[in-house]
């Protein structure tokens, strides 16, 4: 990855921040994006070699601006080798108590923002001879649980879209990887949206006891290097993916009564 251009969204915290440090150690040229400009500069300063790191604030919810942002990112180093879509927002609320406005916001950030940004960089990647696009999905992109209906839907949508896109661009040397983390100790639940669009502000017990963002990032880097199409990361919660595939009714019955924050 030395001197490869890596653009990471959601780079101001959590998994995105951990990926910045991982690729900085590998000698990549980095573009860091999120809404929080100050936090992006904090992350940049924490890297051993901040010279080859550029800060580019973006708002994934403002989907109409993302094509221009993609062009701006491309101009920084002349091209983008790897786009990691790690930006997003979670949800904690019953479906019947969640407003359509809140649901639309989650879809705009998690799904449409990712789609718009990826489509913005794809033509340049193809012209440059190839590239990689990575989407940080979730285990609930493979099955659903309580309080996360729209969040789960937004992640399911990523799988449908990018699986289809992969088949369309495989002959153009474009690799697409979907990463499905389980419980990772980040602030994602602190920033999650409630049904009325408010901030949840509570750390889930499962995430508090999850794997570290650093360990998660190490596995993601390996998966990308190996050109994996889809990867599940976490502890015993990963087993739910296989239960969904082979014993869906058993998983449904379990999730109805399982403790879910």
N, C-alpha and C positions, 0 to 999 in steps of 0.2 A: 504493500500500500504506500510505499514511500513516494511522495510527490503526487499521488493520486488526489483528485479533488473530491472531497466528501462534503455534501450539504446535509445538515442534520436539523430538523425542526424539533420543537419541544426541547431545545438544547439548554434551557435555563434551569432545569431540575430533573430529578428522577433518572429514568433510563436514558433519556436523551443526553443529560449531563455526563453520565457514566460512559456513554459511547464517545463523547467528545474526548475525554481523557484517554480512552482506549486507542482511538485512531490518531490522536496527537502523539502518543508513545510510538506508534508505527510509522511516524513521519509523514502523515498525510497533510495536504493543504485543506483547511477546514473553512466552511461557511456555517455560522451559528445563527439559528433563527428561533424566535418566539415573540410573544408580545412584550415581554419584560426586558427592555433594553439594558437597564442597570444590572440585572442578573446575568445577562449574556456577557457583559464586560467582566463581571466577577468570575465567571467560568473561564473566559479567555485568559484572565490574569493568573488563574490557578494552573494553567498548562505550563509545561516546562519550556516550550518553544512557542510563545504567542505571536511571533513574527508572521507565521504563515496561517494566521487565523483571522477571518473577517467576520464582523458582526453585521447581520442584515435582519432587522426587526420585521416581523410579518404578523398579520392577524388572519388566521385560517378562516374565521367566520366571514371575513370580507372577501368572498370568493371572486368577485369581479376584479380585485386588485392583484390576484395571484399570477396571472399570465405575465403582467409587467414585472412582478417580483422574480419570476423564473428567468426572464430575460436579463434582469439586473444581476442575478446570481451567476448566470452564464458569462456575462461580461467581466466579472471579477478576475477569473483565471482563464477565460477563453472557452471553457467547457465545464461540464460536471460529469464525473465518472460514476459517482454513487450518490443517490438521494435516499436518505433514511427518513421516512415519515413517522416521527415519534411524537408529534404534537397531537393533543386531543384533550377531551374532557369526559369525566365519568358522571354517573347519575346515581342518586339514592332516593327513590320514591315509587309509590304504587302507580301503575299505569293509569288507573282511573282517576288518580289525583294529580296527574301531571298534565299541564296545559299543552296545547298544541304548539304554542310559541316556544316553550321550553324544548319540546321534542324536535321542532324544526331547528333550533339553535344547535342541539347536539348533533343532528344529522349534518348540518352545514359545516361544523368544525371537524367532526371525525371522518365523515365520508366525502362530502363535496369539496372540502378544502384539500383533502388528500388527492382526490381525483384531479382537481384543477391544477395543483402544483405539479403533479406527475405528468399530466398532458403538456404542461408548459415546458418541461425539460426534455421530453422524449424526442422531439425533432432534432434538437442539438446533439443528443446522445447518438441518434441514428447517423447523423451527418458526420460525427466524430468517429464512427466505426463501432459503437456499442456502448453499453453501460449497464448499471444495475439500479433497480428501484426496490426498496424495502419498505414494507408497511408493518408497523407495530400494531398488530391486532390484539387479540386476547383469547383466553380459553373460552370466554363467553361469546366469542365469535363462532364457536362450534356447538354451543348449547346455551340455553337461557336459564337465568335464576331470578328470584324475586328482587324487586326494587331496581332492576337494571334493564327494563324492557327496551327502551330506546337506545341505550348504550349498546346492548347486545345486538340490536337490529343494525346499528351503524357498523359494527364490526362484522356481522354476517354479510352486510352489503359489500364490504371491502373484499371478502373472499370471492363473492360472485363476480364482481367487476374485474379484479386483478387476475383471477384464474382465466377469465375470458380474454383479457388483454394479453396475457402470457402467450396464449395460443396464436394471437395475431402478430406478435412481434418476435417470436422465437427465431425466425430466420434473419433477423436484423441484429443479432448478437445482443439482445436485451434480456437480462436475467431478472426475474421478479421473485422475491422471497417474502413470504408472509410469516411473521413471528407471532406466536401466541403465548405470551407470558401468563402465568397463574398469579400466585401471591408474591409480589415484590414490594419490599419496604420503601415506598415512596409516599409523597403527599397527595396522591391522586384522589383519595377519598376526602381529604381536607378541602379540596377545591371542587368536589363533585356538586352537581346541581340537584336541588330538591324539586319537588313537583311544581312549585310556583316560580322556579328560576333562581331561588336563593342559594346561598352557599351552605353545604352540609356541615363542614367544619369539624368533623369527628374522624379520628383515625380508627379504621376497622381493626379489630383484633387479629384477623387472619393476615392482613397486610403487615401489621406491626411485627408479626412473627414470621414473615416471609423471607425469601432469600434477599440478599443485598443487591442494589442496582449494579454494583461492580461485578458480582458473579453473573448476573443476568447478561450484562454487556459482553463479558468474555464469551459466553455461549452464543450470543448473537453474532459476534465477529467471526467465530469459527463457522457458524452456519452460512454466513454470507460468503466467506472464502471458499466454502465447499459447494457453493451454488445450490443450496437446498431450496426446494420449492415451498415447504411448509415445516415449521419447527414448533414443538411444544416445550415450554420451559417452566419449571417449578418443582414442587414436591409431590405429595400423594394426590393433589387435586388434578394432576395431569391424567390420572386414571379415568376421570369422568369423560374424557374424549372417547376413550375406547368403550366405556359403558354405553355412551350415547349411540355409538355405531352398532354394537352387537347386542346390547340389552337396554334399549331405549325406555321401555316401560319401567324397568327396575330403577333406572336413574330418575325418571319422573317422580316415582313414588318416594324415592329418597329425598329429592329436592323439595318436596312439599312440606316436609317436616324438619329438614336440616336447619341448623342455626345459620342464618344468612343475615349479615348486617346491611 
